Each structure stands twice: as structure tokens, then as C-alpha cells.
Amino acid sequence: MVFYFSGTGNSLQAAQAMLSPGEKLYDMAECLWKKEFTFHVAPGEAVGFVFPVYFGGLPAAVEQFVDKLDMPIKPFYSYGLLTCGGSPSGAGEALYTRLKKRGFPLHAVFSVVMPDNYILLYKIPEAEEQARILNKAALWLDHIKKQVDQRSHNDVHASLKARMMTAAMRPMYERARTTKHFYADDQCVGCGLCAKRCTAHVIVMEDGRPTWTEDKCNLCMACARCGAIQYGKKTAGKKRYTNPILKKAGGSHDQDSHAVAGGHEHGADTAGAAGHVHGGDADECCCPAPEQGGGHDHGTAAAQSAVHDHGGDEECCCPDPTMTGEE
């Protein structure tokens, strides 16, 4: 079985790559929400923990889930797979320490570099760079899967430098997790996808606008896949990232020139404001029905209204635009 946590899809892709036939995939955030913590491991079955590195350590949801995890039969083999934009720092050892407190072993830690989604500090890689990173990651995930199938062990302890990096960064994570800086700007159409995507379940819709109901969240950036969701002044006008794994299979509604980031793009005019990019949301779309009648394209002229980025998963909030030239 594989437990995963993901806000923008990187760790979901990695988790799916680790599955063997018959193995089950569990979303740690959903298990927390549903209070499901007891799992039964088959003889010889591997147990994986797949998640992104946040400020050199574990996302809050992963910490909370591991601290409640109950497996009556201890796994024969368990591993951690960390997705990151650069270095995993001491996150692997942090997972080992938490599992050890629960009486569970950790036999190996792996990591894979994937496109960074943390738009509060970093610029999202351009489409070509995303493709390069993801292609390399796919090859590395194949290699890791072979190591898991062979039940390979490695040193799960971090170097002194990695531990120091984690120790320095973790307090910043706790401060950054505050929800008081999140808000929806005037581009919000009240679709509710941000609330549905929230891994901490702290967003509710009130009078068609998202409201954050708790002081802290996981800071997974799932809500900010939509370009209408902002974090203070740090995110306005920035591109958003969504791993293509969250696009609906087949990509039938994909008109985005940045296809690696997912989805179709409304208003690609360079002079237009904000750039309303849906990241591959295939079933629905939140945009009002276009009056153009020539397909699903908003804002081909600079004077048209500002557009935002939904950030692509299997759904999209728009009413049916009665498209005539696109799929």
C-alpha cells in the first residue's frame, strides 16, 4: 500500500508510479478528514509514504497522519519517497523518527526532483523546463520502483548539514501556514474548487466567496492552483503549477499552450491581465458562457476582462460554454 499527500499533483504522480498490481493508494489528508488510521498489511507487502518536502520537513498533514497511524501487523518493508524542488534536507530522517515513535520501521528513503510549486518564494518553471524536469523524474521514479520491488535498504539518516537546514527552516513553515494572508481577488467566480481542493478542509464558500475557517492550513498550494486565489502580495500575476497527472485522462479539453502545467488557456493575449489559465479541468469550466461563439477563448483582445488560472484537475467550474471549435 502507498500513502501519499499532494497539493498540486507531483507526489500523486510519484505515488502512482510506486504501485504494484493489487496495491491500494491512500490519500493521507482524506484519511485524516475521515479519521481512518487503521490499516492491515498483507504478508510481504511494502508500505510507502510519498509526500513533498516542506521547509526541509514533513507537511503538517503527514505529521498528523503518521502520529495516528495504526497497523496491527508491522510492515515487512517500508520506505519514504520525497518529492522536492531541490534537496530533501532532513525530511527523510524526520519521517523515520516519527514512525519509530509509533513502533514502525523505515527501511529506505528516496527522493525525486519535480517542478517547484511554491509560488510564495519561487517562479514556476516555464513549460519547456517543466517537461524536462518531469521527464527526468519519470525515469528516476522507474529506478526507485525497482529498488522498492527489490526491498532495497538504505541509510535513512540525514547528514549534519541537512539536519541543520531542516532545523533552520521548520519554524518558518509554522509561521507561513497562517491562512490570514489567503484571499480570493475580483477574478473569483464562486466555483468552489478551492474549497474542494483544500487538503486541510479549512475553506468554505460563503455567499459565493471562499472563506478560510481555521488559523492554519497545510500550505499545500492546492487552492492557489486557481489564479484568483492570492496570498498577500506575493502571488498576484504569477503563473500557477499543476502536475499533468491531475488532468483528466485523454486531455480532451486541453488548449493550454503551457500543456505541461496542465489544461487549456483562456486569454493568452500577452497584453491581457492575469492570464485565466485552467490547468486541464476537463469536465466543467467556471467561465461564463463566451459570447464570442468561436470556441472557448476568453480575452483575445487586451481590453477584455482579466482572466485567472484554475489549475487543472478532473473538474472545472464553468457553465457549459457551448464550444464550437474546441474539444
C-alpha positions as CSV (number, residue, x, y, z in Angstrom):
1,M,0.0,0.0,0.0
2,V,1.1,3.6,-0.6
3,F,0.1,6.6,1.5
4,Y,0.5,9.9,-0.2
5,F,-0.1,13.6,0.3
6,S,-0.2,16.1,-2.6
7,G,-1.4,19.6,-3.3
8,T,-0.5,20.1,-6.9
9,G,0.0,16.5,-8.1
10,N,3.7,15.8,-8.0
11,S,3.5,13.4,-5.1
12,L,0.4,11.8,-6.6
13,Q,2.4,11.1,-9.7
14,A,5.2,9.6,-7.7
15,A,2.8,7.5,-5.6
16,Q,1.1,6.1,-8.6
17,A,4.5,5.1,-10.0
18,M,5.2,3.0,-6.9
19,L,2.0,0.9,-7.1
20,S,2.2,-2.7,-7.9
21,P,-0.8,-4.7,-9.2
22,G,-3.4,-5.0,-6.4
23,E,-1.9,-2.4,-4.2
24,K,-4.0,0.4,-2.8
25,L,-3.4,4.1,-2.7
26,Y,-4.5,6.2,0.3
27,D,-4.6,10.0,0.5
28,M,-3.3,10.9,3.9
29,A,-5.2,14.2,4.0
30,E,-8.5,12.4,3.3
31,C,-7.7,9.7,5.9
32,L,-7.2,12.5,8.4
33,W,-10.5,14.1,7.4
34,K,-12.4,10.7,7.7
35,K,-10.5,9.6,10.8
36,E,-9.3,6.4,9.1
37,F,-6.0,5.4,10.7
38,T,-6.1,1.6,11.0
39,F,-4.7,-0.4,8.0
40,H,-3.9,-4.1,7.6
41,V,-0.7,-5.0,5.7
42,A,-0.6,-8.2,3.7
43,P,2.4,-10.5,4.3
44,G,5.4,-9.2,2.4
45,E,3.6,-6.1,1.2
46,A,5.6,-2.9,1.0
47,V,4.3,0.3,2.7
48,G,5.2,3.6,1.1
49,F,4.9,7.2,2.3
50,V,5.0,9.7,-0.5
51,F,4.9,13.4,0.1
52,P,6.5,16.7,-0.8
53,V,9.3,18.3,1.3
54,Y,8.0,21.4,3.1
55,F,10.7,23.7,4.6
56,G,13.0,20.8,5.0
57,G,10.5,18.5,6.7
58,L,7.0,16.9,6.5
59,P,3.8,18.6,5.6
60,A,1.6,19.1,8.7
61,A,-1.0,16.6,7.4
62,V,1.7,13.9,7.1
63,E,2.9,14.5,10.6
64,Q,-0.6,14.3,11.9
65,F,-1.4,11.2,10.0
66,V,1.8,9.3,10.9
67,D,1.2,10.2,14.6
68,K,-2.2,8.4,14.5
69,L,-1.3,5.6,12.1
70,D,-2.2,2.1,13.4
71,M,-1.0,-1.1,11.6
72,P,-1.7,-4.2,13.8
73,I,0.9,-6.1,11.8
74,K,4.1,-4.2,11.2
75,P,5.1,-3.9,7.6
76,F,7.9,-6.2,6.3
77,Y,9.3,-3.4,4.3
78,S,8.5,0.4,4.4
79,Y,10.0,3.3,2.6
80,G,9.7,7.1,2.1
81,L,9.6,8.8,-1.2
82,L,10.1,12.6,-1.0
83,T,9.3,14.9,-3.9
84,C,11.2,18.2,-3.8
85,G,12.3,21.1,-5.9
86,G,15.9,20.7,-4.9
87,S,17.1,19.0,-1.7
88,P,15.1,16.8,0.7
89,S,17.1,18.2,3.6
90,G,16.3,16.2,6.7
91,A,12.8,15.2,5.8
92,G,13.6,11.5,5.4
93,E,15.1,11.3,8.9
94,A,12.1,13.3,10.2
95,L,9.8,10.6,8.8
96,Y,11.9,7.8,10.3
97,T,11.8,9.5,13.7
98,R,8.0,9.8,13.7
99,L,7.5,6.3,12.5
100,K,9.9,4.9,15.1
101,K,7.8,6.6,17.9
102,R,4.8,4.7,16.6
103,G,6.8,1.4,16.5
104,F,7.1,1.2,12.8
105,P,10.3,0.6,10.8
106,L,11.6,2.7,7.8
107,H,14.0,0.8,5.7
108,A,14.7,3.2,2.9
109,V,14.3,6.8,1.9
110,F,14.3,8.0,-1.8
111,S,13.8,11.4,-3.3
112,V,13.0,12.8,-6.7
113,V,13.2,16.4,-8.0
114,M,10.0,17.7,-9.6
115,P,8.8,21.2,-10.6
116,D,8.5,23.5,-7.6
117,N,5.0,24.8,-6.9
118,Y,5.8,27.2,-4.0
119,I,4.9,30.4,-5.7
120,L,5.3,32.4,-2.4
121,L,9.0,32.3,-3.0
122,Y,9.8,30.9,-6.4
123,K,8.9,31.4,-10.0
124,I,7.1,28.4,-11.6
125,P,9.4,26.9,-14.3
126,E,8.4,27.6,-17.9
127,A,6.7,24.8,-19.8
128,E,9.8,23.5,-21.5
129,E,11.7,23.3,-18.2
130,Q,8.7,21.6,-16.5
131,A,8.8,19.0,-19.3
132,R,12.5,18.4,-18.8
133,I,12.1,18.0,-15.1
134,L,9.1,15.7,-15.3
135,N,10.7,13.5,-18.0
136,K,13.8,13.1,-15.8
137,A,11.6,12.5,-12.8
138,A,9.7,9.7,-14.6
139,L,13.0,7.9,-15.4
140,W,14.1,8.2,-11.8
141,L,10.8,7.0,-10.4
142,D,11.2,3.9,-12.6
143,H,14.6,3.3,-10.9
144,I,13.1,3.9,-7.4
145,K,10.3,1.4,-8.2
146,K,12.9,-1.3,-9.0
147,Q,14.6,-0.6,-5.7
148,V,11.3,-0.9,-3.8
149,D,10.4,-4.1,-5.6
150,Q,13.8,-5.5,-4.6
151,R,13.1,-4.3,-1.0
152,S,16.3,-2.4,-1.0
153,H,17.5,-0.8,2.2
154,N,19.5,2.5,2.5
155,D,20.6,4.9,5.2
156,V,17.6,6.9,6.3
157,H,19.6,9.2,8.5
158,A,20.4,12.7,7.3
159,S,23.7,14.5,7.2
160,L,24.6,17.1,9.8
161,K,24.2,19.8,7.2
162,A,20.7,18.5,6.2
163,R,19.6,18.4,9.8
164,M,20.8,21.9,10.3
165,M,18.9,23.1,7.2
166,T,15.7,21.5,8.5
167,A,16.1,22.9,12.0
168,A,16.5,26.4,10.5
169,M,13.6,26.2,8.1
170,R,10.9,24.4,10.1
171,P,9.9,27.5,12.3
172,M,9.4,29.4,9.0
173,Y,6.9,26.7,7.9
174,E,4.8,27.1,11.1
175,R,4.7,30.9,10.6
176,A,3.9,30.6,6.8
177,R,1.0,28.2,7.5
178,T,-1.2,31.0,8.6
179,T,-4.3,31.4,6.5
180,K,-4.8,35.1,7.2
181,H,-3.0,36.1,4.0
182,F,-5.1,34.0,1.7
183,Y,-8.0,35.7,-0.2
184,A,-9.9,35.5,-3.5
185,D,-9.5,38.5,-5.7
186,D,-12.0,40.0,-8.1
187,Q,-11.5,37.3,-10.6
188,C,-13.2,34.8,-8.4
189,V,-16.4,33.4,-9.9
190,G,-17.5,31.4,-6.8
191,C,-16.9,28.0,-8.3
192,G,-15.8,26.4,-5.1
193,L,-13.0,24.4,-6.5
194,C,-10.6,25.9,-4.0
195,A,-12.7,24.6,-1.1
196,K,-12.9,21.2,-2.7
197,R,-9.1,21.0,-3.3
198,C,-8.1,22.2,0.2
199,T,-6.2,19.3,1.8
200,A,-6.9,20.8,5.3
201,H,-10.6,21.3,4.7
202,V,-10.4,24.8,6.0
203,I,-12.1,26.6,3.1
204,V,-15.9,27.1,2.9
205,M,-17.9,29.0,0.5
206,E,-20.0,31.9,1.9
207,D,-22.1,34.0,-0.4
208,G,-20.2,32.6,-3.3
209,R,-16.8,33.5,-1.9
210,P,-14.1,31.3,-0.2
211,T,-13.6,31.8,3.5
212,W,-10.7,30.3,5.5
213,T,-12.2,28.9,8.7
214,E,-9.0,28.0,10.6
215,D,-5.9,29.9,11.5
216,K,-3.5,27.4,9.8
217,C,-3.5,25.1,6.8
218,N,-1.0,22.7,5.2
219,L,0.3,25.4,2.8
220,C,0.0,22.8,0.0
221,M,-1.0,25.5,-2.6
222,A,-3.8,23.4,-3.9
223,C,-6.2,26.3,-3.6
224,A,-3.7,28.6,-5.4
225,R,-3.8,26.4,-8.5
226,C,-6.6,28.9,-9.3
227,G,-5.2,32.3,-10.2
228,A,-8.0,34.0,-8.3
229,I,-6.5,32.8,-5.0
230,Q,-3.8,35.1,-3.7
231,Y,-1.5,35.1,-0.7
232,G,-0.9,38.7,0.4
233,K,1.0,40.5,-2.3
234,K,3.3,37.5,-3.1
235,T,1.3,35.7,-5.7
236,A,-0.6,38.3,-7.9
237,G,0.2,37.8,-11.6
238,K,2.3,34.7,-11.0
239,K,1.8,31.5,-13.0
240,R,0.5,28.5,-11.1
241,Y,1.6,24.9,-11.3
242,T,-0.4,21.7,-11.7
243,N,1.1,18.4,-12.4
244,P,-0.4,16.8,-15.6
245,I,-1.4,13.7,-13.6
246,L,-4.4,15.8,-12.3
247,K,-5.6,16.4,-15.8
248,K,-8.4,14.1,-16.9
249,A,-7.3,11.1,-18.8
250,G,-7.2,11.8,-22.5
251,G,-6.8,15.5,-22.2
252,S,-9.8,16.2,-24.5
253,H,-10.3,19.7,-23.1
254,D,-6.6,20.8,-23.4
255,Q,-5.9,24.0,-25.2
256,D,-3.2,25.4,-22.9
257,S,0.0,26.5,-24.7
258,H,1.7,25.5,-21.4
259,A,0.4,22.0,-21.6
260,V,2.9,20.5,-19.1
261,A,1.4,22.7,-16.4
262,G,-1.9,21.4,-17.5
263,G,-5.0,22.3,-19.3
264,H,-6.5,24.9,-21.6
265,E,-5.8,28.6,-21.5
266,H,-8.3,31.4,-21.7
267,G,-7.0,34.8,-22.8
268,A,-3.5,34.0,-24.0
269,D,-3.1,37.6,-25.2
270,T,0.2,38.9,-23.7
271,A,-1.4,42.3,-23.1
272,G,-4.3,40.8,-21.2
273,A,-4.4,40.9,-17.5
274,A,-3.6,38.0,-15.3
275,G,-4.0,35.2,-17.9
276,H,-7.0,33.0,-17.0
277,V,-5.4,29.5,-17.4
278,H,-7.4,26.4,-16.5
279,G,-5.0,23.6,-15.8
280,G,-6.7,20.8,-17.7
281,D,-10.0,20.8,-16.0
282,A,-11.9,18.7,-18.4
283,D,-15.4,18.2,-17.1
284,E,-16.5,21.7,-16.2
285,C,-15.3,25.2,-16.5
286,C,-16.1,28.2,-14.3
287,C,-16.2,30.8,-17.0
288,P,-19.5,32.4,-18.1
289,A,-20.6,31.2,-21.5
290,P,-18.5,33.1,-24.0
291,E,-20.3,35.5,-26.3
292,Q,-17.6,35.0,-28.9
293,G,-19.2,31.9,-30.4
294,G,-15.9,30.9,-31.9
295,G,-14.7,28.4,-29.3
296,H,-13.7,28.5,-25.6
297,D,-11.3,31.5,-25.6
298,H,-11.7,34.5,-23.3
299,G,-9.9,37.7,-23.8
300,T,-8.1,37.6,-27.1
301,A,-8.0,41.4,-27.0
302,A,-6.2,43.3,-24.3
303,A,-9.3,45.3,-23.5
304,Q,-11.3,42.3,-22.4
305,S,-11.7,41.5,-18.7
306,A,-8.9,40.0,-16.6
307,V,-8.7,36.2,-16.5
308,H,-7.4,33.7,-14.0
309,D,-5.9,30.3,-13.7
310,H,-7.9,27.4,-12.3
311,G,-5.0,25.0,-12.1
312,G,-6.3,21.8,-13.7
313,D,-7.8,18.7,-12.2
314,E,-10.5,16.4,-13.4
315,E,-13.1,19.1,-12.9
316,C,-13.7,22.7,-13.8
317,C,-16.3,25.0,-12.6
318,C,-17.6,26.8,-15.6
319,P,-21.1,26.6,-17.1
320,D,-21.2,24.8,-20.4
321,P,-19.7,27.3,-22.9
322,T,-21.3,25.6,-25.9
323,M,-18.0,25.4,-27.6
324,T,-17.9,25.3,-31.4
325,G,-14.3,25.0,-32.3
326,E,-12.5,23.1,-29.5
327,E,-12.8,19.9,-27.5
